[in-house]
């Protein structure tokens, strides 16, 4: 009789609504047959035996409800003898006290939820939503174990939203222990499911969903340093985006005709999305190729990326595309610098700066600013390589100023702390190159202080690599200023940290740092081996050595 509480519970049959002339038994049995829940108001009247015979509820209603498997919900409205009640009403649950509002509401919700689950056990969408309710405590007490079972069972049946939720849960530790490997496994299953869906429908919407899922998989795999899986995911996304941008997705007659005339018609929204995903995928592939140091990959994706950036620079001018344009420009500047093309390096650094200037203040989002901070880093690397240490230092100062502003805006984002520490260490390295040892020492002390305060509790490869860099640069500083007795200890610390990361040594930059540490320790032979790993190698050479014990 509480409208607020009973809202949404469905139809409630009350015997008092019988009309004169209506068949009493027929109406009640029909209501019992349609009902899922049998709520029984318990009073001493239930125990009455008119003329020594069981009353109607005792004789008819309760047995029918019990035999038909209805969920029973007895509520004690007035004090009633419990022993006599159990004697006349076999297997009756312990009644809920009606005057205890909290207990009554809790019990009613629980029995209705149990009822909903039993009715809809085969309904994947329903079970998924029930799982979300248990996960977040929506109208129920939080039950992570029950939530995970419901969501996982639904995901195993191929329900896409449930698979996506499991990826999020394992990635963030929501309701389960954080497990990056399991998150990747479920993301792979999501991609396979979306592949089947896209092949069945030939829908451009489904194709875009698949591309984005592959991009997410590539990012997760790359962060876990599973470079082979990352490469496969990014390449698949690029290939599908290329197909969608420059030819229709599908193999029916309509698609073939559309492929023929697509370049002559107005571009669709999906075309723009596809081109942008092409840019993102090519940028990720280029970054990945540098990370693992594969020369053939670097050349291939440098060419593809340069074509894409020149195309989209003239078509799109939004914050999302700006991130790719700035990042790609930085990568191309780096490639030009590596090949000795100074004018090309300057051109791409200027292109990166122009991308930011073309945006309004509102369009300069967090991601845009983060990408542009790497432009300052690229400029610093350029100036450092040509001996302009003052300009290199000022570029890093500009980078640090931007990162500090972002840190103030997003204080809980520890990735910014990683970048800030990296920036301070880069400044210290520039000072060492320029023989400004006092400034280098101050910067290293500051970097260690920030590290200890902000990220020392992070058991991640990035945090460990930063600590290794700190120890290496401390040893390098002491070596360059002739304090050889103080070189070995920090260099050894760096060496030990890198050894603990040896299983991840496909990372080209980390291998190079390992080589520099070995060189500092005087192990020239091992340093040469690590430089060989760090140097750009052929694709087949890398794949041949991937599983070797030596690696």
C-alpha positions in Angstrom: 0.0 0.0 0.0 3.1 2.2 -0.2 3.0 3.6 -3.8 6.6 4.8 -3.7 7.9 1.4 -2.6 5.6 -0.8 -4.8 6.3 1.3 -7.9 7.7 -0.9 -10.6 6.9 -4.2 -8.9 4.2 -5.2 -11.4 0.5 -6.1 -10.9 -0.5 -6.8 -7.3 -3.6 -9.0 -6.8 -5.6 -8.4 -3.7 -8.5 -10.7 -2.8 -10.5 -7.8 -1.4 -11.0 -6.6 -5.0 -13.3 -9.5 -5.8 -16.7 -8.3 -7.1 -20.1 -9.8 -6.3 -21.1 -12.7 -8.5 -17.4 -13.5 -9.4 -16.3 -17.1 -9.0 -14.2 -17.0 -5.9 -12.0 -20.0 -6.4 -11.5 -19.4 -10.2 -10.4 -15.8 -9.6 -7.9 -16.8 -6.9 -6.4 -19.7 -8.8 -6.1 -17.6 -11.9 -4.2 -14.9 -9.9 -2.0 -17.6 -8.3 -1.2 -19.0 -11.7 -0.1 -15.6 -13.0 1.8 -14.6 -9.9 5.4 -15.1 -9.2 5.4 -14.1 -5.6 3.0 -15.2 -2.8 2.9 -12.6 -0.1 1.1 -13.8 3.0 -0.1 -11.5 5.8 0.4 -13.5 9.1 -2.1 -12.9 11.9 -3.7 -15.3 14.4 -6.6 -15.6 11.9 -4.4 -17.8 9.8 -4.5 -20.4 12.6 -8.3 -20.5 12.9 -10.1 -23.8 12.2 -13.7 -23.0 11.4 -15.9 -26.0 12.5 -12.7 -27.9 13.1 -11.6 -27.7 9.5 -8.7 -25.9 7.9 -9.4 -22.3 6.7 -9.3 -21.5 2.9 -5.8 -20.2 2.9 -4.5 -23.2 4.9 -6.4 -25.7 2.8 -6.3 -24.2 -0.7 -4.2 -21.1 -1.3 -1.0 -22.0 0.6 -0.7 -25.6 -0.7 -1.3 -24.4 -4.3 1.3 -21.7 -4.0 3.8 -24.1 -2.4 3.3 -26.9 -4.9 3.6 -24.6 -7.9 7.0 -23.3 -6.7 6.0 -19.8 -5.9 8.4 -17.7 -3.8 6.8 -17.2 -0.4 6.9 -14.0 1.5 5.1 -14.2 4.9 4.8 -10.9 6.9 3.7 -11.0 10.6 1.2 -8.2 10.9 0.1 -9.2 14.5 1.9 -11.5 17.0 1.2 -15.1 16.0 2.3 -18.4 17.6 5.3 -19.5 15.4 5.2 -23.2 16.4 1.5 -23.5 15.5 2.1 -21.6 12.3 4.9 -24.1 11.2 2.6 -27.0 12.1 -0.2 -25.9 9.8 1.9 -24.3 7.1 4.7 -26.7 6.3 8.1 -25.2 5.3 6.8 -21.7 5.7 9.8 -19.2 5.9 10.2 -17.3 9.1 7.8 -14.3 8.8 9.2 -10.7 8.6 8.0 -8.3 11.3 5.8 -5.8 9.6 6.6 -3.1 12.2 10.3 -3.2 11.4 10.4 -1.0 8.3 14.1 -1.5 7.5 14.0 -5.3 7.8 10.7 -5.4 5.8 12.0 -3.3 2.9 15.4 -5.1 2.8 13.7 -8.5 2.7 11.2 -7.5 0.1 13.9 -6.1 -2.2 16.0 -9.3 -1.8 13.2 -11.6 -2.6 12.1 -9.6 -5.6 15.6 -9.5 -6.9 16.0 -13.3 -6.4 12.7 -13.7 -8.2 13.9 -11.5 -11.1 17.1 -13.5 -11.5 15.2 -16.8 -11.4 12.8 -15.6 -14.1 15.3 -14.0 -16.3 18.3 -16.4 -15.8 18.6 -16.9 -19.6 18.3 -13.2 -20.4 21.9 -12.0 -20.9 21.0 -8.3 -20.9 19.0 -8.7 -17.7 21.7 -10.7 -15.9 24.3 -8.1 -17.0 22.3 -5.3 -15.5 21.7 -7.2 -12.3 25.5 -7.7 -12.2 26.0 -4.0 -12.5 23.5 -3.4 -9.7 25.5 -5.7 -7.4 28.8 -4.1 -8.5 27.7 -0.6 -7.6 25.1 -1.2 -4.9 22.1 0.0 -6.8 19.1 -0.9 -4.7 21.1 -3.8 -3.3 24.1 -4.3 -1.0 27.4 -4.3 -2.9 28.4 -7.9 -3.7 31.5 -8.0 -5.9 31.6 -11.8 -6.0 28.0 -12.1 -7.2 28.5 -9.1 -9.6 31.6 -10.7 -11.2 29.8 -14.1 -11.7 26.8 -12.5 -13.4 28.9 -10.3 -15.6 31.4 -13.0 -16.5 28.8 -15.6 -17.2 27.1 -13.1 -19.6 30.4 -12.2 -21.2 31.2 -15.9 -21.8 27.9 -16.1 -23.8 29.2 -13.3 -26.0 27.3 -10.3 -24.8 29.4 -7.4 -25.9 28.6 -4.8 -23.2 29.5 -7.5 -20.6 32.9 -8.2 -22.3 33.6 -4.4 -22.3 32.8 -4.2 -18.7 35.1 -7.1 -17.7 37.9 -5.3 -19.6 37.3 -2.2 -17.5 37.0 -4.1 -14.3 40.3 -6.0 -14.7 42.0 -2.8 -16.0 41.0 -0.6 -13.1 40.5 -3.2 -10.3 36.8 -2.4 -10.0 35.2 -5.2 -8.0 38.1 -7.6 -8.8 41.9 -7.7 -8.4 43.5 -5.6 -11.0 44.9 -7.9 -13.7 46.3 -6.3 -16.9 46.8 -9.7 -18.5 43.2 -10.8 -18.0 42.0 -7.3 -19.3 44.0 -7.9 -22.5 42.6 -11.4 -22.9 39.0 -10.1 -22.7 39.9 -7.2 -25.0 41.1 -9.8 -27.5 37.8 -11.7 -27.1 35.9 -8.4 -27.7 37.8 -7.7 -30.9 37.1 -11.2 -32.2 33.4 -10.8 -31.3 33.3 -7.4 -33.1 35.1 -8.9 -36.1 32.3 -11.6 -36.4 29.6 -8.9 -36.0 31.2 -6.6 -38.7 31.6 -9.5 -41.1 27.9 -10.4 -40.6 26.5 -6.9 -41.0 29.0 -5.1 -43.3 27.9 -2.0 -41.3 30.2 1.0 -41.4 29.2 1.7 -37.8 30.3 -1.8 -36.7 33.5 -1.3 -38.6 34.3 1.9 -36.7 33.5 0.1 -33.4 35.9 -2.7 -34.4 38.7 -0.2 -35.3 38.4 1.6 -32.0 38.5 -1.8 -30.1 41.7 -2.7 -32.0 43.2 0.7 -31.1 42.3 0.1 -27.4 43.8 -3.4 -27.6 47.0 -2.0 -29.2 47.3 0.5 -26.4 46.8 -2.1 -23.7 49.3 -4.5 -25.3 51.9 -1.7 -25.8 51.6 -0.6 -22.2 52.2 -4.2 -21.1 55.1 -4.3 -23.6 53.5 -7.1 -25.7 54.8 -5.5 -28.8 53.7 -8.2 -31.2 50.1 -8.1 -30.2 50.2 -4.2 -30.2 51.6 -4.3 -33.8 48.9 -6.7 -35.0 46.1 -4.6 -33.4 47.3 -1.2 -34.8 47.9 -2.7 -38.2 44.4 -4.2 -38.3 42.9 -0.9 -37.3 44.9 1.0 -40.0 44.0 -1.5 -42.7 40.3 -1.4 -41.9 40.3 2.4 -41.6 42.0 2.7 -45.0 39.3 0.4 -46.5 36.5 2.5 -44.9 38.0 5.8 -45.9 38.8 5.1 -49.5 36.4 2.2 -50.3 33.2 1.0 -48.9 33.2 -1.7 -46.2 31.6 -4.8 -47.6 31.6 -7.0 -50.7 28.1 -6.6 -52.2 27.2 -4.9 -55.4 26.3 -1.6 -53.7 29.7 -1.5 -52.0 31.5 -2.1 -55.3 29.7 0.7 -57.0 30.3 3.0 -54.0 34.0 2.1 -54.1 34.1 3.3 -57.7 32.4 6.6 -57.1 33.4 7.4 -53.6 36.2 9.8 -54.4 33.7 11.9 -56.5 31.0 12.2 -53.9 30.7 14.2 -50.6 32.7 12.6 -47.8 30.6 11.1 -45.0 31.2 11.4 -41.3 32.5 7.9 -41.3 35.1 8.9 -43.9 36.4 11.5 -41.5 36.5 9.1 -38.6 38.3 6.5 -40.7 41.0 9.0 -41.8 41.5 10.1 -38.2 41.8 6.5 -37.1 44.3 5.9 -39.9 46.4 8.8 -38.5 46.1 7.5 -35.0 47.1 4.0 -36.0 50.0 5.1 -38.1 51.3 7.3 -35.3 51.1 4.4 -32.9 52.9 2.1 -35.3 55.6 4.7 -35.8 56.0 5.1 -32.0 56.0 1.4 -31.6 58.7 0.9 -34.3 61.0 3.4 -32.5 60.2 1.7 -29.2 61.4 -1.7 -30.4 64.0 -0.3 -32.8 62.9 -2.1 -36.1 64.4 -0.2 -39.0 62.1 -1.7 -41.7 59.1 -0.7 -39.6 60.4 2.8 -39.0 60.9 3.3 -42.8 57.5 1.8 -43.7 55.5 3.8 -41.2 57.4 7.0 -41.7 56.4 7.1 -45.4 52.8 6.2 -44.6 52.5 8.7 -41.8 54.0 11.5 -43.8 51.5 11.0 -46.6 48.6 11.0 -44.0 49.7 14.0 -42.1 50.0 16.1 -45.3 46.5 15.0 -46.3 44.7 15.6 -43.0 46.4 18.8 -42.2 44.5 20.4 -45.0 41.1 18.7 -44.2 40.6 18.7 -40.5 41.2 21.3 -37.8 40.0 20.0 -34.5 41.6 19.1 -31.1 41.4 15.4 -31.7 43.2 15.5 -35.0 45.7 18.1 -33.6 47.0 15.5 -31.1 47.9 13.2 -34.0 49.3 16.0 -36.1 51.5 17.3 -33.3 52.7 13.8 -32.2 53.4 12.7 -35.8 55.3 15.9 -36.5 57.5 15.2 -33.5 58.1 11.7 -34.7 59.0 12.8 -38.2 61.4 15.5 -36.7 63.0 12.7 -34.8 63.4 10.5 -37.9 64.9 13.4 -39.8 67.3 14.1 -37.0 68.4 10.5 -36.9 69.2 10.5 -40.6 71.1 13.9 -40.4 68.4 15.9 -42.2 68.5 19.1 -40.1 66.3 21.1 -42.4 63.7 18.4 -42.3 63.9 18.3 -38.5 63.3 22.1 -38.3 60.4 21.8 -40.8 58.5 19.2 -38.7 59.2 21.0 -35.4 57.7 24.2 -37.0 54.8 22.1 -38.2 54.1 20.9 -34.7 54.2 24.4 -33.3 51.8 25.6 -36.1 49.3 22.9 -35.2 49.0 24.4 -31.7 48.8 28.0 -32.9 45.9 27.1 -35.2 43.8 26.0 -32.2 41.6 28.2 -30.0 42.1 28.2 -26.2 39.0 26.0 -25.9 40.4 23.5 -28.3 43.7 23.2 -26.4 42.6 20.1 -24.4 44.6 18.1 -22.0 45.6 15.6 -24.7 46.7 18.5 -27.0 48.8 20.1 -24.3 50.3 16.7 -23.4 51.3 16.1 -27.1 52.7 19.6 -27.3 54.9 19.0 -24.2 56.6 16.4 -26.3 57.2 19.0 -29.0 59.3 20.9 -26.5 61.1 17.6 -25.8 61.7 17.0 -29.5 63.1 20.5 -29.8 65.4 20.0 -26.8 66.7 16.7 -28.3 67.4 18.6 -31.5 69.3 21.5 -29.9 71.2 19.1 -27.6 72.3 17.0 -30.6 73.8 20.0 -32.4 75.5 21.4 -29.2 73.1 24.2 -28.4 72.8 23.3 -24.8 71.3 26.6 -23.6 68.4 26.3 -26.2 68.0 22.7 -25.3 67.7 23.5 -21.6 65.1 26.3 -22.3 63.0 23.9 -24.4 62.9 21.5 -21.5 62.0 24.4 -19.2 59.1 25.2 -21.4 58.1 21.6 -21.3 58.3 21.5 -17.5 56.2 24.7 -17.2 53.5 23.2 -19.3 53.6 19.9 -17.4 53.4 21.8 -14.0 50.3 23.6 -15.3 48.7 20.2 -16.2 49.8 18.8 -12.9 48.1 21.6 -11.1 44.9 21.0 -13.1 45.0 17.2 -12.7 46.9 16.5 -9.5 45.8 12.8 -9.3 47.2 11.9 -12.7 50.5 10.1 -11.9 51.4 9.8 -15.6 52.1 13.6 -15.5 54.4 13.0 -12.5 56.3 10.4 -14.6 56.7 13.0 -17.4 57.7 15.7 -14.9 60.5 13.5 -13.5 61.6 12.5 -17.0 61.7 16.2 -17.9 63.9 17.1 -14.9 66.2 14.1 -15.7 66.5 15.3 -19.3 67.4 18.8 -18.1 70.1 17.2 -15.9 71.5 15.2 -18.8 71.7 18.4 -20.9 73.6 20.1 -18.1 76.0 17.2 -18.0 76.5 17.5 -21.8 77.2 21.2 -21.3 79.6 20.6 -18.4 77.3 22.5 -15.9 77.8 19.9 -13.2 76.4 22.0 -10.3 73.1 22.6 -12.1 73.0 18.9 -13.1 73.5 17.8 -9.4 70.7 20.1 -8.2 68.3 18.8 -10.9 69.1 15.2 -10.0 68.4 15.9 -6.3 65.1 17.5 -7.2 64.2 14.6 -9.5 64.8 12.0 -6.7 62.8 14.1 -4.2 59.8 14.3 -6.6 60.2 10.5 -7.3 60.2 9.6 -3.6 57.2 11.8 -2.9 55.0 10.9 -5.8 55.7 7.6 -7.6 58.1 5.5 -5.5 55.1 3.3 -4.5 54.2 2.5 -8.1 55.4 -0.9 -9.0 55.5 -0.3 -12.7 58.1 -0.5 -15.4 58.0 3.2 -16.1 58.7 4.1 -12.5 61.5 1.6 -12.3 63.0 2.9 -15.6 62.9 6.5 -14.2 64.7 5.4 -11.1 67.3 3.6 -13.2 67.8 6.7 -15.3 68.4 8.7 -12.1 71.1 6.4 -10.9 72.7 6.2 -14.3 72.9 10.0 -14.6 74.2 10.3 -11.1 77.0 7.9 -12.0 77.5 9.7 -15.3 77.8 13.0 -13.6 80.4 11.7 -11.2 82.4 10.1 -14.0 82.4 13.2 -16.2 83.7 15.4 -13.4 86.4 12.9 -12.5 84.9 11.5 -9.3 85.4 7.9 -10.3 85.1 6.5 -6.7 81.4 7.7 -6.6 80.6 6.3 -10.1 80.3 2.6 -9.4 77.6 2.6 -6.7 74.9 4.5 -8.6 75.8 2.8 -11.9 75.4 -0.6 -10.2 72.0 0.4 -8.8 70.9 1.4 -12.3 72.3 -1.9 -13.6 70.4 -4.0 -11.1 67.1 -2.3 -11.8 67.5 -2.8 -15.5 68.4 -6.5 -14.9 65.0 -6.9 -13.1 63.4 -5.5 -16.3 65.4 -7.8 -18.6 62.4 -9.7 -19.8 61.1 -6.4 -21.3 64.3 -5.5 -23.0 62.7 -5.5 -26.5 62.2 -1.8 -25.6 64.9 -0.1 -27.7 65.4 2.9 -25.5 65.8 0.8 -22.4 68.3 -1.4 -24.1 70.3 1.7 -25.1 70.3 2.9 -21.4 71.4 -0.6 -20.4 74.3 -0.4 -22.8 75.3 3.1 -21.4 75.2 1.7 -17.9 77.4 -1.3 -18.9 79.8 1.1 -20.6 80.0 3.2 -17.5 80.8 0.1 -15.4 83.6 -0.8 -17.9 81.8 -3.9 -19.3 82.5 -2.9 -22.9 81.7 -6.3 -24.4 78.2 -6.5 -22.8 77.6 -2.8 -23.7 78.2 -3.6 -27.3 75.7 -6.4 -27.2 73.1 -4.1 -25.7 73.8 -1.4 -28.2 73.2 -4.0 -30.9 69.8 -4.7 -29.4 69.0 -1.0 -29.1 70.1 -0.2 -32.6 67.4 -0.3 -35.4 67.5 -3.9 -36.7 65.7 -5.7 -39.5 62.2 -7.1 -38.8 63.2 -10.7 -39.4 66.2 -10.3 -37.2 64.1 -9.1 -34.3 61.5 -11.9 -34.7 64.2 -14.5 -34.9 65.6 -13.3 -31.5 62.3 -12.7 -29.8 62.3 -16.1 -28.1 66.0 -16.7 -27.7 67.4 -17.3 -24.2 70.0 -14.7 -24.8 67.4 -12.0 -25.1 
